[in-house]
Amino acid sequence: MSVARDGGCACGAVRYRLTSDPLFTHCCHCLNCQRQTGSAFVINLLIEADRIELLAGDPQPVDVPRDDGSKQRIFRCPICQVAVFSEYGRPEVRFVRGGTLDQPAGVTPDVHIFTRSKLPWLALPKDTRAFESFYKIDEVWSDDSKQRVRWSRRR
């Protein structure tokens, strides 16, 4: 792993460590993420659930409705209610909220997604790939990340 990544909630009751680099990192500008975070976007580090080591606490799952009628599972600190990570239908992959890292400045998004709903005053970096909606994983992720996901599917 290039950098040790620890993080946690605002009150410190939930602490975690990522035991490897993430599969991929999104900056998501979808309306669901804007609404759920109260911000213009969210940074999500995609990583296998078994590569998140809980150091303290037990984040509680909360199913949150999405605009398309489906639900998103958000894991929150049971005390301060900060969202630590999410799950989108595949329990073996978590989307760790970049803002909960002890050093969030150490993370740079690989892509910006759902830019069709990006707030107009936000300028995207010219050297980062951007997609109006989602993308094709096979065309964007590294071979290593694609192999890790295939491995986790067999488990």
Solvent accessible surface area in square Angstrom, and as a share of the most:
residue,aa,sasa,rsa
1,M,110,0.49
2,S,87,0.56
3,V,76,0.44
4,A,77,0.60
5,R,33,0.12
6,D,33,0.17
7,G,0,0.00
8,G,8,0.07
9,C,14,0.09
10,A,89,0.69
11,C,68,0.41
12,G,36,0.35
13,A,32,0.25
14,V,0,0.00
15,R,68,0.25
16,Y,0,0.00
17,R,89,0.33
18,L,0,0.00
19,T,67,0.39
20,S,19,0.12
21,D,47,0.24
22,P,23,0.15
23,L,7,0.04
24,F,16,0.07
25,T,6,0.04
26,H,2,0.01
27,C,2,0.01
28,C,7,0.04
29,H,0,0.00
30,C,15,0.09
31,L,94,0.47
32,N,16,0.08
33,C,6,0.03
34,Q,25,0.11
35,R,151,0.55
36,Q,37,0.16
37,T,50,0.29
38,G,72,0.69
39,S,58,0.37
40,A,12,0.09
41,F,69,0.29
42,V,13,0.08
43,I,38,0.19
44,N,4,0.02
45,L,0,0.00
46,L,6,0.03
47,I,0,0.00
48,E,1,0.01
49,A,27,0.21
50,D,84,0.43
51,R,58,0.21
52,I,20,0.10
53,E,76,0.34
54,L,78,0.39
55,L,73,0.36
56,A,41,0.31
57,G,46,0.44
58,D,87,0.45
59,P,8,0.05
60,Q,72,0.32
61,P,69,0.43
62,V,60,0.34
63,D,68,0.35
64,V,30,0.17
65,P,96,0.60
66,R,61,0.22
67,D,88,0.46
68,D,109,0.56
69,G,66,0.64
70,S,50,0.32
71,K,132,0.56
72,Q,1,0.01
73,R,93,0.34
74,I,0,0.00
75,F,20,0.08
76,R,53,0.19
77,C,0,0.00
78,P,65,0.41
79,I,126,0.64
80,C,44,0.26
81,Q,92,0.41
82,V,46,0.27
83,A,13,0.10
84,V,0,0.00
85,F,6,0.03
86,S,0,0.00
87,E,19,0.09
88,Y,60,0.23
89,G,71,0.68
90,R,74,0.27
91,P,80,0.50
92,E,54,0.24
93,V,9,0.05
94,R,43,0.16
95,F,27,0.11
96,V,0,0.00
97,R,19,0.07
98,G,3,0.03
99,G,67,0.65
100,T,15,0.09
101,L,10,0.05
102,D,80,0.41
103,Q,130,0.58
104,P,65,0.41
105,A,103,0.80
106,G,53,0.51
107,V,22,0.13
108,T,104,0.60
109,P,27,0.17
110,D,68,0.35
111,V,1,0.00
112,H,13,0.06
113,I,5,0.02
114,F,46,0.19
115,T,23,0.14
116,R,162,0.59
117,S,26,0.17
118,K,48,0.20
119,L,54,0.27
120,P,123,0.77
121,W,178,0.62
122,L,37,0.18
123,A,93,0.72
124,L,45,0.22
125,P,68,0.43
126,K,206,0.87
127,D,135,0.70
128,T,27,0.16
129,R,128,0.47
130,A,53,0.41
131,F,45,0.19
132,E,124,0.56
133,S,40,0.26
134,F,88,0.36
135,Y,19,0.07
136,K,137,0.58
137,I,65,0.33
138,D,95,0.49
139,E,120,0.54
140,V,24,0.14
141,W,17,0.06
142,S,62,0.40
143,D,114,0.59
144,D,92,0.48
145,S,5,0.03
146,K,28,0.12
147,Q,92,0.41
148,R,27,0.10
149,V,8,0.05
150,R,108,0.39
151,W,96,0.34
152,S,11,0.07
153,R,147,0.54
154,R,169,0.62
155,R,171,0.63
